Amino acid sequence: VPNGDSTLDECFICGGDGAVDGLCLEQGVNVNYTSMPLEFLWTNSMLQAFYYFTDVTIDGYDIDTLDYIGAFNGNTCVGARKWNTSECGSGICEVPAMGDAGNMDGSNPTEGYLATDDVPTFRIYDTSENLYYETVASEPIDPFTNLGVQQIDNLQNVIAGCTDSGACNYNENANVDDGSCLEFDCAGDCGGSVVDDACGVCGGDGSDDLGCGCFEP
C-alpha cells in the first residue's frame, strides 16, 4: 500500500504478528498451523545444492515428521525443510542449501550464504521439545557447488563424550570426543591420581628403598 505503515515482522510476513514462542507460522498453512522454527528462516537463491539423508536420528531414534533439518553457513541458515519422509521420493528427503548470489538490484538477500567450497553444517529442530541440536554426519559433507547433490547415510545429534574404547570412561554412544577420556590409576580408580612409587608400590612414598635398592637393606 503506497504510504502505508505495514512492515515486515521477524518472520518476513507483511503486517504479521511475529514469532510465537520462537516459531514462525508458515505461509499457506491453515488448519494445523504447522510452524517454521525462527532460526530456520531462509531465502531462495539462484545458486543451490541439495543434501540427501537416508536416516536422521536424535539419540538413536528417528526424528518426528514435524521436526526440521536446517543447513547453515556459520550461524546463517541457508536452507531448511520439514522432515516428513512420506512426502519425499523413496522416503529419502533432501535439505536445500543456498549459495550467495551476490548483489541484485542494489541488494543481496543471500549475503552470508554459501560460497563455492564452503562446507555447510546441519542442525535438527525437535518441534515437540522446542530444542535445536548440532549434528554429525556419517561421512564428510561435500563442499558447496551450484547444483551439487550428495547422498549421506545418517545425520544424528551430537553426543559428546569419550570415544576412546581403551579409556575407563568410554561412552559407546558418543560420536564427538570431548577430551574427557580417563585411565585407571594403580588403585583401580577411573581417573584417580594414585601412582606407583619408585619401588613399584601403588601409592607408596619410596620408603621401601632401604639403602641398597627397593626392599634391600
Accessible surface in RSA format (square Angstrom, percent):
REM  Atomic radii and reference values for relative SASA: ProtOr
REM  Chains: A
REM  Algorithm: Lee & Richards
REM  Probe-radius: 1.40
REM  Slices: 20
REM RES _ NUM      All-atoms   Total-Side   Main-Chain    Non-polar    All polar
REM                ABS   REL    ABS   REL    ABS   REL    ABS   REL    ABS   REL
RES VAL A   1   166.33 109.4 104.51  94.6  61.82 149.0 108.78  94.5  57.54 156.1
RES PRO A   2   123.84  90.3 100.43  91.5  23.41  85.1 112.22  92.7  11.62  72.2
RES ASN A   3   162.27 111.9 113.41 109.6  48.86 117.7  39.27  94.5 123.00 118.9
RES GLY A   4    43.82  54.0   0.00   N/A  43.82  54.0  17.70  48.6  26.12  58.5
RES ASP A   5   137.11  96.0 111.62 111.1  25.50  60.3  48.64 114.5  88.47  88.2
RES SER A   6    76.04  64.3  48.20  64.3  27.84  64.1  19.44  41.4  56.60  79.3
RES THR A   7   101.00  71.8  91.18  92.4   9.82  23.4  68.56  92.1  32.44  49.0
RES LEU A   8   114.93  64.0  89.85  64.3  25.08  63.0  89.85  63.1  25.08  67.5
RES ASP A   9    26.46  18.5  11.82  11.8  14.64  34.6  20.55  48.4   5.91   5.9
RES GLU A  10    96.02  55.1  73.14  55.3  22.87  54.5  41.42  80.1  54.59  44.6
RES CYS A  11    10.85   8.2   1.78   2.0   9.07  21.3   1.05   2.7   9.80  10.6
RES PHE A  12   132.34  66.2 121.18  75.1  11.17  29.1 121.18  73.5  11.17  32.0
RES ILE A  13    49.03  27.9  47.59  35.5   1.45   3.5  49.03  35.3   0.00   0.0
RES CYS A  14    89.14  67.4  65.75  73.3  23.39  55.0  27.68  70.1  61.47  66.3
RES GLY A  15    50.57  62.4   0.00   N/A  50.57  62.4  22.66  62.2  27.91  62.5
RES GLY A  16    28.06  34.6   0.00   N/A  28.06  34.6  11.39  31.2  16.67  37.3
RES ASP A  17   147.46 103.3 109.14 108.6  38.33  90.6  37.58  88.4 109.88 109.6
RES GLY A  18    18.27  22.5   0.00   N/A  18.27  22.5   6.99  19.2  11.28  25.3
RES ALA A  19    25.45  23.4   4.05   6.2  21.40  48.7   4.05   5.7  21.40  56.7
RES VAL A  20    89.54  58.9  84.96  76.9   4.58  11.0  87.97  76.4   1.57   4.3
RES ASP A  21   121.89  85.4  96.54  96.1  25.35  59.9  35.37  83.3  86.51  86.3
RES GLY A  22    35.32  43.6   0.00   N/A  35.32  43.6  25.24  69.3  10.07  22.6
RES LEU A  23    32.24  18.0  31.54  22.6   0.70   1.8  31.54  22.2   0.70   1.9
RES CYS A  24     3.22   2.4   3.12   3.5   0.10   0.2   3.22   8.1   0.00   0.0
RES LEU A  25    79.41  44.2  72.76  52.1   6.65  16.7  72.76  51.1   6.65  17.9
RES GLU A  26    44.44  25.5  34.72  26.3   9.72  23.1  19.52  37.8  24.92  20.3
RES GLN A  27   138.34  77.4 106.60  77.9  31.74  75.6  41.33  88.0  97.01  73.6
RES GLY A  28    81.75 100.8   0.00   N/A  81.75 100.8  44.56 122.3  37.19  83.3
RES VAL A  29    48.60  32.0  28.36  25.7  20.25  48.8  31.88  27.7  16.72  45.4
RES ASN A  30   103.74  71.5  99.77  96.4   3.97   9.6  34.94  84.1  68.80  66.5
RES VAL A  31   132.22  87.0 113.50 102.8  18.73  45.1 119.98 104.2  12.25  33.2
RES ASN A  32   110.78  76.4  82.27  79.5  28.51  68.6  41.73 100.4  69.05  66.7
RES TYR A  33   134.26  62.7 125.67  71.5   8.59  22.4  80.23  60.3  54.03  66.6
RES THR A  34    16.60  11.8   9.38   9.5   7.22  17.2  12.42  16.7   4.18   6.3
RES SER A  35    21.31  18.0  14.69  19.6   6.62  15.2   3.40   7.2  17.91  25.1
RES MET A  36    29.95  15.5  29.95  19.8   0.00   0.0  29.95  25.5   0.00   0.0
RES PRO A  37     0.00   0.0   0.00   0.0   0.00   0.0   0.00   0.0   0.00   0.0
RES LEU A  38    54.89  30.6  47.80  34.2   7.09  17.8  47.80  33.6   7.09  19.1
RES GLU A  39    89.90  51.6  75.94  57.5  13.96  33.2  37.36  72.3  52.54  42.9
RES PHE A  40     0.00   0.0   0.00   0.0   0.00   0.0   0.00   0.0   0.00   0.0
RES LEU A  41    39.33  21.9  25.70  18.4  13.62  34.2  26.63  18.7  12.70  34.2
RES TRP A  42    73.03  29.3  40.47  19.6  32.56  76.5  40.91  21.8  32.12  52.1
RES THR A  43    57.43  40.8  53.45  54.2   3.98   9.5  31.01  41.6  26.42  39.9
RES ASN A  44   105.66  72.9  90.21  87.2  15.44  37.2  27.94  67.2  77.71  75.1
RES SER A  45    10.08   8.5   0.00   0.0  10.08  23.2   7.05  15.0   3.03   4.2
RES MET A  46   146.56  75.9 117.49  77.8  29.07  69.2 109.91  93.4  36.65  48.6
RES LEU A  47    58.66  32.7  58.66  42.0   0.00   0.0  58.66  41.2   0.00   0.0
RES GLN A  48    45.78  25.6  45.69  33.4   0.09   0.2   3.02   6.4  42.76  32.4
RES ALA A  49     1.40   1.3   1.40   2.2   0.00   0.0   1.40   2.0   0.00   0.0
RES PHE A  50    53.72  26.9  53.44  33.1   0.28   0.7  53.44  32.4   0.28   0.8
RES TYR A  51     5.20   2.4   5.20   3.0   0.00   0.0   3.51   2.6   1.69   2.1
RES TYR A  52    68.00  31.7  68.00  38.7   0.00   0.0  29.44  22.1  38.56  47.5
RES PHE A  53     0.83   0.4   0.00   0.0   0.83   2.2   0.00   0.0   0.83   2.4
RES THR A  54    52.72  37.5  41.39  42.0  11.33  27.0  37.64  50.6  15.08  22.8
RES ASP A  55    67.58  47.3  64.41  64.1   3.16   7.5  10.08  23.7  57.50  57.3
RES VAL A  56     4.60   3.0   0.00   0.0   4.60  11.1   0.00   0.0   4.60  12.5
RES THR A  57    14.80  10.5  14.80  15.0   0.00   0.0  11.54  15.5   3.26   4.9
RES ILE A  58    21.98  12.5  19.75  14.7   2.24   5.4  19.75  14.2   2.24   6.1
RES ASP A  59    86.04  60.3  69.64  69.3  16.40  38.8  26.26  61.8  59.78  59.6
RES GLY A  60    62.16  76.7   0.00   N/A  62.16  76.7  31.91  87.6  30.25  67.8
RES TYR A  61   171.49  80.1 168.62  95.9   2.87   7.5 122.60  92.1  48.89  60.3
RES ASP A  62   113.03  79.2  87.70  87.3  25.33  59.9  30.78  72.4  82.25  82.0
RES ILE A  63    18.56  10.6   1.18   0.9  17.38  41.9   3.98   2.9  14.57  39.5
RES ASP A  64    78.10  54.7  69.06  68.7   9.04  21.4  26.80  63.1  51.30  51.2
RES THR A  65    68.60  48.8  67.77  68.7   0.82   2.0  46.52  62.5  22.08  33.4
RES LEU A  66    87.32  48.6  86.78  62.1   0.54   1.4  86.78  60.9   0.54   1.4
RES ASP A  67     4.74   3.3   4.74   4.7   0.00   0.0   0.00   0.0   4.74   4.7
RES TYR A  68     0.74   0.3   0.74   0.4   0.00   0.0   0.74   0.6   0.00   0.0
RES ILE A  69     0.00   0.0   0.00   0.0   0.00   0.0   0.00   0.0   0.00   0.0
RES GLY A  70     0.00   0.0   0.00   N/A   0.00   0.0   0.00   0.0   0.00   0.0
RES ALA A  71     0.00   0.0   0.00   0.0   0.00   0.0   0.00   0.0   0.00   0.0
RES PHE A  72     2.22   1.1   1.93   1.2   0.30   0.8   1.93   1.2   0.30   0.8
RES ASN A  73    38.79  26.8  32.85  31.7   5.94  14.3   1.07   2.6  37.72  36.5
RES GLY A  74    56.24  69.4   0.00   N/A  56.24  69.4  44.54 122.2  11.70  26.2
RES ASN A  75   131.86  90.9 104.92 101.4  26.94  64.9  30.64  73.8 101.21  97.8
RES THR A  76    52.28  37.2  48.01  48.7   4.27  10.2  21.73  29.2  30.55  46.2
RES CYS A  77     9.03   6.8   2.47   2.7   6.57  15.4   2.47   6.2   6.57   7.1
RES VAL A  78     0.00   0.0   0.00   0.0   0.00   0.0   0.00   0.0   0.00   0.0
RES GLY A  79     0.00   0.0   0.00   N/A   0.00   0.0   0.00   0.0   0.00   0.0
RES ALA A  80     4.88   4.5   0.00   0.0   4.88  11.1   0.00   0.0   4.88  12.9
RES ARG A  81    53.09  22.3  48.46  24.7   4.63  11.0  17.99  24.6  35.10  21.3
RES LYS A  82    48.18  23.5  41.95  25.7   6.23  14.8  22.05  19.9  26.12  27.8
RES TRP A  83    10.18   4.1   7.86   3.8   2.32   5.4   4.44   2.4   5.74   9.3
RES ASN A  84    28.63  19.7  28.63  27.7   0.00   0.0   0.36   0.9  28.27  27.3
RES THR A  85    50.89  36.2  49.82  50.5   1.07   2.6  19.26  25.9  31.63  47.8
RES SER A  86   100.22  84.7  57.76  77.1  42.46  97.8  57.15 121.7  43.07  60.3
RES GLU A  87   128.21  73.6  90.03  68.1  38.18  90.9  38.67  74.8  89.54  73.1
RES CYS A  88    16.56  12.5   1.53   1.7  15.03  35.3   7.43  18.8   9.14   9.9
RES GLY A  89    63.23  78.0   0.00   N/A  63.23  78.0  43.83 120.3  19.39  43.4
RES SER A  90   116.69  98.6  65.73  87.7  50.96 117.4  45.97  97.9  70.72  99.1
RES GLY A  91    32.05  39.5   0.00   N/A  32.05  39.5  19.43  53.3  12.62  28.3
RES ILE A  92    41.28  23.5  38.60  28.8   2.68   6.4  38.60  27.8   2.68   7.3
RES CYS A  93     0.15   0.1   0.00   0.0   0.15   0.4   0.00   0.0   0.15   0.2
RES GLU A  94    40.15  23.1  40.15  30.4   0.00   0.0   3.03   5.9  37.13  30.3
RES VAL A  95     0.00   0.0   0.00   0.0   0.00   0.0   0.00   0.0   0.00   0.0
RES PRO A  96    14.59  10.6  14.59  13.3   0.00   0.0  14.59  12.0   0.00   0.0
RES ALA A  97     0.00   0.0   0.00   0.0   0.00   0.0   0.00   0.0   0.00   0.0
RES MET A  98     2.90   1.5   2.90   1.9   0.00   0.0   2.90   2.5   0.00   0.0
RES GLY A  99     0.00   0.0   0.00   N/A   0.00   0.0   0.00   0.0   0.00   0.0
RES ASP A 100    46.55  32.6  32.28  32.1  14.27  33.7   9.19  21.6  37.36  37.3
RES ALA A 101    30.13  27.7   3.95   6.1  26.18  59.5   7.82  11.0  22.31  59.1
RES GLY A 102    27.84  34.3   0.00   N/A  27.84  34.3  27.47  75.4   0.37   0.8
RES ASN A 103   111.69  77.0  79.74  77.1  31.95  76.9  32.60  78.5  79.09  76.4
RES MET A 104    83.19  43.1  76.65  50.7   6.54  15.6  71.86  61.1  11.32  15.0
RES ASP A 105   154.46 108.2 106.64 106.1  47.82 113.1  43.12 101.5 111.34 111.0
RES GLY A 106    70.20  86.6   0.00   N/A  70.20  86.6  33.92  93.1  36.28  81.3
RES SER A 107    64.54  54.5  58.47  78.0   6.08  14.0  44.31  94.4  20.23  28.3
RES ASN A 108    36.90  25.4  19.31  18.7  17.59  42.4   9.15  22.0  27.75  26.8
RES PRO A 109    81.77  59.6  53.09  48.4  28.68 104.2  67.03  55.3  14.74  91.6
RES THR A 110     3.76   2.7   3.76   3.8   0.00   0.0   3.16   4.2   0.61   0.9
RES GLU A 111   128.36  73.7 113.59  85.9  14.77  35.2  32.01  61.9  96.35  78.7
RES GLY A 112    35.95  44.3   0.00   N/A  35.95  44.3  32.38  88.8   3.58   8.0
RES TYR A 113    17.55   8.2  12.63   7.2   4.92  12.8   5.82   4.4  11.73  14.5
RES LEU A 114     0.59   0.3   0.00   0.0   0.59   1.5   0.00   0.0   0.59   1.6
RES ALA A 115    53.47  49.2  48.25  74.5   5.22  11.9  53.47  75.3   0.00   0.0
RES THR A 116    94.20  67.0  75.24  76.3  18.95  45.2  45.18  60.7  49.02  74.1
RES ASP A 117   100.17  70.2  85.11  84.7  15.06  35.6  27.60  64.9  72.57  72.4
RES ASP A 118    48.28  33.8  44.07  43.9   4.21  10.0   6.93  16.3  41.34  41.2
RES VAL A 119    77.72  51.1  58.30  52.8  19.42  46.8  58.30  50.7  19.42  52.7
RES PRO A 120     1.27   0.9   0.00   0.0   1.27   4.6   0.00   0.0   1.27   7.9
RES THR A 121    71.62  50.9  68.10  69.0   3.52   8.4  67.16  90.2   4.46   6.7
RES PHE A 122     5.35   2.7   2.08   1.3   3.27   8.5   2.08   1.3   3.27   9.4
RES ARG A 123    30.64  12.9  30.64  15.6   0.00   0.0   2.24   3.1  28.41  17.2
RES ILE A 124     0.00   0.0   0.00   0.0   0.00   0.0   0.00   0.0   0.00   0.0
RES TYR A 125     0.87   0.4   0.87   0.5   0.00   0.0   0.43   0.3   0.44   0.5
RES ASP A 126    15.93  11.2  15.93  15.9   0.00   0.0   0.16   0.4  15.77  15.7
RES THR A 127    41.78  29.7  31.05  31.5  10.73  25.6  31.05  41.7  10.73  16.2
RES SER A 128    99.35  84.0  58.52  78.1  40.83  94.1  54.67 116.4  44.68  62.6
RES GLU A 129   107.42  61.7  89.89  68.0  17.53  41.7  18.80  36.4  88.61  72.3
RES ASN A 130    82.07  56.6  70.18  67.8  11.90  28.6  22.48  54.1  59.59  57.6
RES LEU A 131    85.77  47.8  84.91  60.7   0.87   2.2  85.77  60.2   0.00   0.0
RES TYR A 132    72.44  33.8  44.45  25.3  27.99  72.8  41.74  31.4  30.70  37.8
RES TYR A 133    50.99  23.8  47.76  27.2   3.23   8.4  35.02  26.3  15.97  19.7
RES GLU A 134    98.53  56.6  92.17  69.7   6.36  15.1  50.62  97.9  47.91  39.1
RES THR A 135    25.34  18.0   2.38   2.4  22.96  54.7   0.00   0.0  25.34  38.3
RES VAL A 136    43.40  28.6  38.60  34.9   4.80  11.6  43.30  37.6   0.10   0.3
RES ALA A 137    24.23  22.3   3.90   6.0  20.32  46.2   4.62   6.5  19.61  51.9
RES SER A 138    62.35  52.7  21.67  28.9  40.67  93.7  31.53  67.1  30.82  43.2
RES GLU A 139    61.96  35.6  53.23  40.3   8.73  20.8  26.99  52.2  34.97  28.6
RES PRO A 140   116.85  85.2 102.32  93.3  14.52  52.8 113.35  93.6   3.49  21.7
RES ILE A 141    29.90  17.0  16.72  12.5  13.18  31.8  16.80  12.1  13.11  35.6
RES ASP A 142    66.69  46.7  66.02  65.7   0.67   1.6  14.95  35.2  51.74  51.6
RES PRO A 143    61.70  45.0  55.68  50.8   6.02  21.9  55.68  46.0   6.02  37.4
RES PHE A 144     2.81   1.4   2.81   1.7   0.00   0.0   2.81   1.7   0.00   0.0
RES THR A 145    63.12  44.9  62.17  63.0   0.95   2.3  47.83  64.2  15.29  23.1
RES ASN A 146    70.83  48.8  49.42  47.8  21.41  51.6  19.70  47.4  51.13  49.4
RES LEU A 147   134.16  74.7 115.49  82.6  18.67  46.9 116.99  82.2  17.17  46.2
RES GLY A 148    19.62  24.2   0.00   N/A  19.62  24.2  19.59  53.8   0.03   0.1
RES VAL A 149   101.33  66.7  67.66  61.3  33.66  81.1  68.75  59.7  32.58  88.4
RES GLN A 150    20.37  11.4  16.02  11.7   4.34  10.3  12.85  27.4   7.52   5.7
RES GLN A 151    95.03  53.1  77.95  57.0  17.08  40.7  40.01  85.2  55.02  41.7
RES ILE A 152     0.12   0.1   0.00   0.0   0.12   0.3   0.12   0.1   0.00   0.0
RES ASP A 153    90.56  63.4  89.82  89.4   0.74   1.8  19.68  46.3  70.88  70.7
RES ASN A 154    30.62  21.1  30.62  29.6   0.00   0.0  17.33  41.7  13.28  12.8
RES LEU A 155     1.60   0.9   1.60   1.1   0.00   0.0   1.60   1.1   0.00   0.0
RES GLN A 156    52.36  29.3  52.36  38.3   0.00   0.0   0.46   1.0  51.91  39.4
RES ASN A 157     5.85   4.0   5.85   5.7   0.00   0.0   0.09   0.2   5.77   5.6
RES VAL A 158    53.19  35.0  35.61  32.2  17.58  42.4  35.61  30.9  17.58  47.7
RES ILE A 159    40.40  23.0  37.35  27.8   3.06   7.4  40.40  29.1   0.00   0.0
RES ALA A 160    58.30  53.6  35.58  54.9  22.72  51.7  35.58  50.1  22.72  60.2
RES GLY A 161     6.85   8.4   0.00   N/A   6.85   8.4   6.85  18.8   0.00   0.0
RES CYS A 162     2.13   1.6   0.32   0.4   1.81   4.3   0.32   0.8   1.81   2.0
RES THR A 163    54.83  39.0  35.91  36.4  18.93  45.1  20.48  27.5  34.35  51.9
RES ASP A 164    78.27  54.8  69.96  69.6   8.32  19.7  23.73  55.8  54.55  54.4
RES SER A 165    90.30  76.3  65.75  87.7  24.56  56.6  29.92  63.7  60.39  84.6
RES GLY A 166    70.55  87.0   0.00   N/A  70.55  87.0  37.46 102.8  33.08  74.1
RES ALA A 167    12.31  11.3   2.07   3.2  10.24  23.3   4.17   5.9   8.14  21.6
RES CYS A 168    35.55  26.9   0.16   0.2  35.39  83.2   6.75  17.1  28.81  31.1
RES ASN A 169    49.86  34.4  32.51  31.4  17.35  41.8  29.68  71.4  20.18  19.5
RES TYR A 170    99.05  46.2  73.90  42.0  25.15  65.4  41.08  30.9  57.97  71.5
RES ASN A 171    51.34  35.4  46.04  44.5   5.30  12.8  15.31  36.9  36.03  34.8
RES GLU A 172   140.31  80.6 112.46  85.1  27.85  66.3  30.29  58.6 110.02  89.8
RES ASN A 173    98.48  67.9  86.49  83.6  11.99  28.9  16.72  40.2  81.77  79.0
RES ALA A 174    15.55  14.3   0.00   0.0  15.55  35.4   0.00   0.0  15.55  41.2
RES ASN A 175    42.14  29.1  15.55  15.0  26.59  64.0  22.07  53.1  20.07  19.4
RES VAL A 176    56.80  37.4  52.95  47.9   3.85   9.3  56.80  49.4   0.00   0.0
RES ASP A 177    69.34  48.6  43.03  42.8  26.31  62.2  26.17  61.6  43.16  43.0
RES ASP A 178    77.79  54.5  41.02  40.8  36.77  86.9  28.73  67.6  49.06  48.9
RES GLY A 179    68.37  84.3   0.00   N/A  68.37  84.3  34.17  93.8  34.20  76.6
RES SER A 180    46.55  39.3  34.69  46.3  11.86  27.3  39.75  84.6   6.81   9.5
RES CYS A 181    44.94  34.0  22.96  25.6  21.98  51.7  19.79  50.2  25.14  27.1
RES LEU A 182    78.91  43.9  74.70  53.4   4.21  10.6  78.57  55.2   0.34   0.9
RES GLU A 183   141.77  81.4 131.66  99.6  10.12  24.1  48.12  93.1  93.66  76.5
RES PHE A 184   129.08  64.6 104.41  64.7  24.67  64.2 104.49  63.4  24.58  70.4
RES ASP A 185    18.69  13.1   3.51   3.5  15.17  35.9  11.90  28.0   6.79   6.8
RES CYS A 186    56.42  42.7  14.63  16.3  41.79  98.2  27.04  68.5  29.38  31.7
RES ALA A 187    60.58  55.7  25.14  38.8  35.43  80.6  34.27  48.3  26.31  69.7
RES GLY A 188    46.97  57.9   0.00   N/A  46.97  57.9  27.62  75.8  19.35  43.3
RES ASP A 189    80.47  56.4  77.20  76.8   3.27   7.7  18.00  42.4  62.47  62.3
RES CYS A 190    57.01  43.1  29.49  32.9  27.52  64.7  23.31  59.1  33.70  36.3
RES GLY A 191    38.88  48.0   0.00   N/A  38.88  48.0   8.14  22.3  30.75  68.9
RES GLY A 192    31.63  39.0   0.00   N/A  31.63  39.0  15.98  43.9  15.65  35.0
RES SER A 193   104.73  88.5  78.79 105.1  25.94  59.7  51.94 110.6  52.78  73.9
RES VAL A 194    57.94  38.1  51.93  47.0   6.01  14.5  57.17  49.7   0.77   2.1
RES VAL A 195   105.83  69.6 100.55  91.0   5.27  12.7 102.86  89.4   2.97   8.1
RES ASP A 196    78.92  55.3  58.75  58.5  20.17  47.7  14.95  35.2  63.97  63.8
RES ASP A 197    24.75  17.3   7.74   7.7  17.01  40.2  17.77  41.8   6.98   7.0
RES ALA A 198   105.10  96.6  59.63  92.0  45.47 103.4  72.96 102.7  32.14  85.1
RES CYS A 199    18.74  14.2   0.38   0.4  18.36  43.1   4.12  10.4  14.62  15.8
RES GLY A 200    52.85  65.2   0.00   N/A  52.85  65.2  26.01  71.4  26.84  60.1
RES VAL A 201    50.77  33.4  47.08  42.6   3.69   8.9  50.77  44.1   0.00   0.0
RES CYS A 202    55.83  42.2  31.76  35.4  24.07  56.6  25.45  64.5  30.38  32.8
RES GLY A 203    51.00  62.9   0.00   N/A  51.00  62.9  19.49  53.5  31.51  70.6
RES GLY A 204    26.94  33.2   0.00   N/A  26.94  33.2  10.94  30.0  16.00  35.8
RES ASP A 205   124.08  86.9  83.97  83.6  40.11  94.8  48.37 113.8  75.71  75.5
RES GLY A 206    26.54  32.7   0.00   N/A  26.54  32.7  16.48  45.2  10.06  22.5
RES SER A 207    75.81  64.1  54.90  73.3  20.91  48.2  45.60  97.1  30.21  42.3
RES ASP A 208    42.44  29.7  41.90  41.7   0.54   1.3   0.56   1.3  41.88  41.8
RES ASP A 209    79.62  55.8  60.66  60.4  18.96  44.8  14.58  34.3  65.05  64.9
RES LEU A 210    95.27  53.1  68.89  49.3  26.38  66.3  75.82  53.2  19.45  52.3
RES GLY A 211    68.68  84.7   0.00   N/A  68.68  84.7  35.54  97.5  33.14  74.2
RES CYS A 212    98.01  74.1  66.07  73.7  31.94  75.1  25.84  65.5  72.17  77.8
RES GLY A 213    28.41  35.0   0.00   N/A  28.41  35.0  25.48  69.9   2.93   6.6
RES CYS A 214    47.84  36.2  32.80  36.6  15.04  35.4  14.92  37.8  32.92  35.5
RES PHE A 215   117.44  58.8 101.31  62.8  16.12  42.0 102.14  61.9  15.29  43.8
RES GLU A 216    98.22  56.4  98.22  74.3   0.00   0.0  24.86  48.1  73.37  59.9
RES PRO A 217   121.20  88.3  87.63  79.9  33.57 122.0 103.04  85.1  18.16 112.9
END  Absolute sums over single chains surface
CHAIN  1 A    12600.5       8963.6       3636.9       6621.1       5979.4
END  Absolute sums over all chains
TOTAL         12600.5       8963.6       3636.9       6621.1       5979.4
